[in-house]
Amino acid sequence: MPLYEYQCLDCGNRDERLAGLDDHTAVCLLCRGLMLRQDEDLFGRYFEGRGSKARSGAAALSLSS
């Protein structure tokens, strides 16, 4: 399961959690409020600078769909 960042709507607490692709909400451990998953890609740092092969493969996937 990938690691996603969540932010609480009530207290602003931020937390990273393991979650499934469709787990867009969570419960805040500090105030028990609703947390929403942030849309940033936490794996982007891993793939940066991996060479043109990885980027061209992603481009090919997006063109074929």
N, CA, C and O atoms as a Tinker XYZ file with bonds, in Angstrom:
   260  protein
     1  N      0.844000   -1.185000    0.000000    73     2
     2  CA     0.000000    0.000000    0.000000    64     1     3
     3  C      0.884000    1.241000    0.000000    63     2     4     5
     4  O      1.912000    1.277000    0.676000    81     3
     5  N      0.488000    2.241000   -0.747000    73     3     6
     6  CA     1.283000    3.479000   -0.791000    64     5     7
     7  C      1.063000    4.364000    0.435000    63     6     8     9
     8  O      0.086000    4.219000    1.170000    81     7
     9  N      1.986000    5.264000    0.623000    73     7    10
    10  CA     1.954000    6.218000    1.722000    64     9    11
    11  C      1.357000    7.528000    1.221000    63    10    12    13
    12  O      1.820000    8.086000    0.226000    81    11
    13  N      0.324000    8.019000    1.913000    73    11    14
    14  CA    -0.337000    9.267000    1.533000    64    13    15
    15  C     -0.306000   10.246000    2.695000    63    14    16    17
    16  O     -0.236000    9.847000    3.857000    81    15
    17  N     -0.358000   11.524000    2.368000    73    15    18
    18  CA    -0.409000   12.566000    3.390000    64    17    19
    19  C     -1.849000   13.043000    3.543000    63    18    20    21
    20  O     -2.544000   13.295000    2.559000    81    19
    21  N     -2.280000   13.162000    4.792000    73    19    22
    22  CA    -3.628000   13.623000    5.132000    64    21    23
    23  C     -3.525000   14.893000    5.961000    63    22    24    25
    24  O     -2.531000   15.114000    6.654000    81    23
    25  N     -4.587000   15.751000    5.885000    73    23    26
    26  CA    -4.661000   16.946000    6.716000    64    25    27
    27  C     -6.052000   17.055000    7.302000    63    26    28    29
    28  O     -7.052000   16.871000    6.608000    81    27
    29  N     -6.104000   17.361000    8.614000    73    27    30
    30  CA    -7.366000   17.481000    9.334000    64    29    31
    31  C     -8.059000   18.793000    8.983000    63    30    32    33
    32  O     -7.425000   19.847000    8.923000    81    31
    33  N     -9.350000   18.716000    8.755000    73    31    34
    34  CA   -10.135000   19.915000    8.450000    64    33    35
    35  C    -10.373000   20.773000    9.689000    63    34    36    37
    36  O    -10.563000   21.983000    9.574000    81    35
    37  N    -10.364000   20.160000   10.871000    73    35    38
    38  CA   -10.662000   20.896000   12.101000    64    37    39
    39  C     -9.429000   21.536000   12.735000    63    38    40    41
    40  O     -9.423000   22.740000   12.990000    81    39
    41  N     -8.384000   20.745000   12.992000    73    39    42
    42  CA    -7.227000   21.283000   13.719000    64    41    43
    43  C     -6.005000   21.525000   12.831000    63    42    44    45
    44  O     -5.035000   22.128000   13.289000    81    43
    45  N     -6.025000   21.075000   11.583000    73    43    46
    46  CA    -4.908000   21.310000   10.671000    64    45    47
    47  C     -3.770000   20.304000   10.805000    63    46    48    49
    48  O     -2.766000   20.421000   10.103000    81    47
    49  N     -3.906000   19.319000   11.689000    73    47    50
    50  CA    -2.886000   18.293000   11.869000    64    49    51
    51  C     -2.609000   17.584000   10.538000    63    50    52    53
    52  O     -3.529000   17.266000    9.785000    81    51
    53  N     -1.317000   17.345000   10.268000    73    51    54
    54  CA    -0.920000   16.622000    9.055000    64    53    55
    55  C     -0.304000   15.299000    9.476000    63    54    56    57
    56  O      0.399000   15.221000   10.484000    81    55
    57  N     -0.578000   14.248000    8.687000    73    55    58
    58  CA    -0.117000   12.922000    9.038000    64    57    59
    59  C      0.076000   12.109000    7.764000    63    58    60    61
    60  O     -0.686000   12.258000    6.809000    81    59
    61  N      1.096000   11.249000    7.746000    73    59    62
    62  CA     1.295000   10.331000    6.629000    64    61    63
    63  C      0.807000    8.957000    7.053000    63    62    64    65
    64  O      1.118000    8.486000    8.147000    81    63
    65  N      0.028000    8.310000    6.164000    73    63    66
    66  CA    -0.538000    7.008000    6.490000    64    65    67
    67  C     -0.511000    6.089000    5.284000    63    66    68    69
    68  O     -0.556000    6.537000    4.138000    81    67
    69  N     -0.437000    4.799000    5.563000    73    67    70
    70  CA    -0.593000    3.805000    4.515000    64    69    71
    71  C     -2.077000    3.708000    4.205000    63    70    72    73
    72  O     -2.902000    3.640000    5.116000    81    71
    73  N     -2.420000    3.703000    2.926000    73    71    74
    74  CA    -3.830000    3.675000    2.558000    64    73    75
    75  C     -3.997000    3.067000    1.177000    63    74    76    77
    76  O     -3.063000    3.017000    0.377000    81    75
    77  N     -5.205000    2.609000    0.922000    73    75    78
    78  CA    -5.553000    2.119000   -0.400000    64    77    79
    79  C     -5.817000    3.279000   -1.338000    63    78    80    81
    80  O     -5.895000    4.429000   -0.906000    81    79
    81  N     -5.954000    2.984000   -2.605000    73    79    82
    82  CA    -6.157000    4.032000   -3.600000    64    81    83
    83  C     -7.452000    4.806000   -3.396000    63    82    84    85
    84  O     -7.533000    5.975000   -3.774000    81    83
    85  N     -8.457000    4.183000   -2.812000    73    83    86
    86  CA    -9.746000    4.851000   -2.640000    64    85    87
    87  C     -9.995000    5.346000   -1.217000    63    86    88    89
    88  O    -11.122000    5.727000   -0.900000    81    87
    89  N     -8.990000    5.352000   -0.358000    73    87    90
    90  CA    -9.113000    5.848000    1.012000    64    89    91
    91  C     -8.810000    7.342000    1.042000    63    90    92    93
    92  O     -7.681000    7.745000    1.322000    81    91
    93  N     -9.818000    8.161000    0.753000    73    91    94
    94  CA    -9.617000    9.606000    0.644000    64    93    95
    95  C     -9.833000   10.348000    1.959000    63    94    96    97
    96  O     -9.508000   11.531000    2.064000    81    95
    97  N    -10.383000    9.656000    2.970000    73    95    98
    98  CA   -10.612000   10.292000    4.263000    64    97    99
    99  C    -10.056000    9.400000    5.378000    63    98   100   101
   100  O     -9.867000    8.197000    5.195000    81    99
   101  N     -9.800000   10.017000    6.531000    73    99   102
   102  CA    -9.323000    9.313000    7.717000    64   101   103
   103  C     -9.784000   10.102000    8.939000    63   102   104   105
   104  O    -10.316000   11.204000    8.806000    81   103
   105  N     -9.579000    9.538000   10.127000    73   103   106
   106  CA    -9.929000   10.204000   11.380000    64   105   107
   107  C     -8.649000   10.738000   12.023000    63   106   108   109
   108  O     -7.661000   10.014000   12.148000    81   107
   109  N     -8.674000   12.002000   12.427000    73   107   110
   110  CA    -7.529000   12.641000   13.070000    64   109   111
   111  C     -7.298000   12.031000   14.448000    63   110   112   113
   112  O     -8.232000   11.868000   15.232000    81   111
   113  N     -6.047000   11.699000   14.730000    73   111   114
   114  CA    -5.709000   11.107000   16.020000    64   113   115
   115  C     -5.686000   12.136000   17.146000    63   114   116   117
   116  O     -5.759000   11.761000   18.317000    81   115
   117  N     -5.584000   13.435000   16.818000    73   115   118
   118  CA    -5.540000   14.481000   17.846000    64   117   119
   119  C     -6.918000   14.954000   18.281000    63   118   120   121
   120  O     -7.197000   15.048000   19.477000    81   119
   121  N     -7.787000   15.253000   17.307000    73   119   122
   122  CA    -9.087000   15.841000   17.658000    64   121   123
   123  C    -10.283000   14.999000   17.209000    63   122   124   125
   124  O    -11.431000   15.371000   17.449000    81   123
   125  N    -10.013000   13.866000   16.558000    73   123   126
   126  CA   -11.054000   12.956000   16.050000    64   125   127
   127  C    -11.862000   13.580000   14.914000    63   126   128   129
   128  O    -12.957000   13.111000   14.604000    81   127
   129  N    -11.330000   14.637000   14.290000    73   127   130
   130  CA   -11.991000   15.276000   13.155000    64   129   131
   131  C    -11.718000   14.528000   11.858000    63   130   132   133
   132  O    -10.996000   13.530000   11.843000    81   131
   133  N    -12.290000   15.011000   10.792000    73   131   134
   134  CA   -12.157000   14.415000    9.468000    64   133   135
   135  C    -10.866000   14.886000    8.803000    63   134   136   137
   136  O    -10.593000   16.085000    8.743000    81   135
   137  N    -10.077000   13.939000    8.307000    73   135   138
   138  CA    -8.854000   14.252000    7.573000    64   137   139
   139  C     -9.065000   13.913000    6.108000    63   138   140   141
   140  O     -9.656000   12.886000    5.774000    81   139
   141  N     -8.576000   14.787000    5.237000    73   139   142
   142  CA    -8.654000   14.551000    3.798000    64   141   143
   143  C     -7.271000   14.267000    3.255000    63   142   144   145
   144  O     -6.284000   14.872000    3.673000    81   143
   145  N     -7.212000   13.331000    2.309000    73   143   146
   146  CA    -5.927000   13.010000    1.682000    64   145   147
   147  C     -5.519000   14.148000    0.762000    63   146   148   149
   148  O     -6.332000   14.667000   -0.003000    81   147
   149  N     -4.260000   14.528000    0.844000    73   147   150
   150  CA    -3.714000   15.584000   -0.001000    64   149   151
   151  C     -3.381000   14.986000   -1.366000    63   150   152   153
   152  O     -3.053000   13.803000   -1.461000    81   151
   153  N     -3.462000   15.787000   -2.410000    73   151   154
   154  CA    -3.290000   15.279000   -3.772000    64   153   155
   155  C     -1.852000   15.225000   -4.243000    63   154   156   157
   156  O     -1.601000   14.818000   -5.377000    81   155
   157  N     -0.903000   15.617000   -3.417000    73   155   158
   158  CA     0.478000   15.595000   -3.871000    64   157   159
   159  C      0.973000   14.155000   -4.005000    63   158   160   161
   160  O      0.522000   13.263000   -3.287000    81   159
   161  N      1.888000   13.948000   -4.917000    73   159   162
   162  CA     2.448000   12.636000   -5.175000    64   161   163
   163  C      3.693000   12.441000   -4.314000    63   162   164   165
   164  O      4.735000   13.034000   -4.592000    81   163
   165  N      3.594000   11.621000   -3.280000    73   163   166
   166  CA     4.718000   11.403000   -2.381000    64   165   167
   167  C      5.816000   10.558000   -3.011000    63   166   168   169
   168  O      6.942000   10.539000   -2.513000    81   167
   169  N      5.506000    9.860000   -4.101000    73   167   170
   170  CA     6.503000    9.033000   -4.769000    64   169   171
   171  C      7.231000    9.791000   -5.862000    63   170   172   173
   172  O      8.160000    9.247000   -6.458000    81   171
   173  N      6.849000   11.018000   -6.145000    73   171   174
   174  CA     7.487000   11.805000   -7.192000    64   173   175
   175  C      8.980000   11.965000   -6.984000    63   174   176   177
   176  O      9.751000   11.946000   -7.944000    81   175
   177  N      9.396000   12.124000   -5.719000    73   175   178
   178  CA    10.822000   12.270000   -5.415000    64   177   179
   179  C     11.596000   11.028000   -5.829000    63   178   180   181
   180  O     12.742000   11.132000   -6.266000    81   179
   181  N     10.991000    9.863000   -5.696000    73   179   182
   182  CA    11.660000    8.613000   -6.030000    64   181   183
   183  C     11.932000    8.517000   -7.525000    63   182   184   185
   184  O     12.994000    8.046000   -7.932000    81   183
   185  N     10.978000    8.960000   -8.351000    73   183   186
   186  CA    11.097000    8.799000   -9.792000    64   185   187
   187  C     11.836000    9.940000  -10.486000    63   186   188   189
   188  O     12.189000    9.807000  -11.657000    81   187
   189  N     12.079000   11.055000   -9.802000    73   187   190
   190  CA    12.804000   12.165000  -10.415000    64   189   191
   191  C     14.226000   11.750000  -10.724000    63   190   192   193
   192  O     14.899000   11.145000   -9.889000    81   191
   193  N     14.684000   12.075000  -11.924000    73   191   194
   194  CA    16.051000   11.802000  -12.304000    64   193   195
   195  C     16.364000   10.340000  -12.538000    63   194   196   197
   196  O     17.529000    9.947000  -12.483000    81   195
   197  N     15.355000    9.523000  -12.798000    73   195   198
   198  CA    15.571000    8.101000  -13.011000    64   197   199
   199  C     15.934000    7.792000  -14.464000    63   198   200   201
   200  O     16.118000    6.630000  -14.825000    81   199
   201  N     16.038000    8.828000  -15.294000    73   199   202
   202  CA    16.394000    8.606000  -16.689000    64   201   203
   203  C     15.195000    8.744000  -17.600000    63   202   204   205
   204  O     14.052000    8.735000  -17.145000    81   203
   205  N     15.459000    8.872000  -18.880000    73   203   206
   206  CA    14.388000    9.101000  -19.840000    64   205   207
   207  C     13.550000    7.855000  -20.069000    63   206   208   209
   208  O     12.409000    7.967000  -20.515000    81   207
   209  N     14.078000    6.667000  -19.778000    73   207   210
   210  CA    13.337000    5.431000  -19.994000    64   209   211
   211  C     12.056000    5.419000  -19.155000    63   210   212   213
   212  O     10.993000    5.057000  -19.661000    81   211
   213  N     12.143000    5.811000  -17.878000    73   211   214
   214  CA    10.975000    5.827000  -17.000000    64   213   215
   215  C      9.964000    6.863000  -17.467000    63   214   216   217
   216  O      8.760000    6.603000  -17.462000    81   215
   217  N     10.443000    8.035000  -17.869000    73   215   218
   218  CA     9.528000    9.076000  -18.324000    64   217   219
   219  C      8.865000    8.695000  -19.632000    63   218   220   221
   220  O      7.667000    8.929000  -19.792000    81   219
   221  N      9.597000    8.116000  -20.578000    73   219   222
   222  CA     9.001000    7.769000  -21.864000    64   221   223
   223  C      7.989000    6.644000  -21.694000    63   222   224   225
   224  O      7.001000    6.592000  -22.426000    81   223
   225  N      8.218000    5.739000  -20.737000    73   223   226
   226  CA     7.244000    4.683000  -20.473000    64   225   227
   227  C      5.948000    5.253000  -19.940000    63   226   228   229
   228  O      4.871000    4.812000  -20.341000    81   227
   229  N      6.027000    6.228000  -19.039000    73   227   230
   230  CA     4.829000    6.875000  -18.507000    64   229   231
   231  C      4.115000    7.645000  -19.601000    63   230   232   233
   232  O      2.885000    7.651000  -19.648000    81   231
   233  N      4.862000    8.295000  -20.482000    73   231   234
   234  CA     4.250000    9.029000  -21.590000    64   233   235
   235  C      3.540000    8.072000  -22.538000    63   234   236   237
   236  O      2.456000    8.377000  -23.035000    81   235
   237  N      4.145000    6.924000  -22.789000    73   235   238
   238  CA     3.537000    5.942000  -23.680000    64   237   239
   239  C      2.229000    5.423000  -23.081000    63   238   240   241
   240  O      1.257000    5.211000  -23.805000    81   239
   241  N      2.204000    5.216000  -21.759000    73   239   242
   242  CA     0.981000    4.769000  -21.109000    64   241   243
   243  C     -0.119000    5.795000  -21.228000    63   242   244   245
   244  O     -1.266000    5.440000  -21.500000    81   243
   245  N      0.208000    7.075000  -21.028000    73   243   246
   246  CA    -0.816000    8.104000  -21.083000    64   245   247
   247  C     -1.324000    8.306000  -22.507000    63   246   248   249
   248  O     -2.483000    8.676000  -22.690000    81   247
   249  N     -0.495000    8.074000  -23.513000    73   247   250
   250  CA    -0.942000    8.215000  -24.898000    64   249   251
   251  C     -1.808000    7.058000  -25.339000    63   250   252   253
   252  O     -2.678000    7.237000  -26.191000    81   251
   253  N     -1.598000    5.876000  -24.784000    73   251   254
   254  CA    -2.356000    4.702000  -25.214000    64   253   255
   255  C     -3.728000    4.622000  -24.591000    63   254   256   257
   256  O     -4.575000    3.876000  -25.082000    81   255
   257  N     -3.983000    5.374000  -23.512000    73   255   258
   258  CA    -5.296000    5.265000  -22.856000    64   257   259
   259  C     -6.284000    6.265000  -23.357000    63   258   260
   260  O     -7.425000    6.290000  -22.896000    81   259
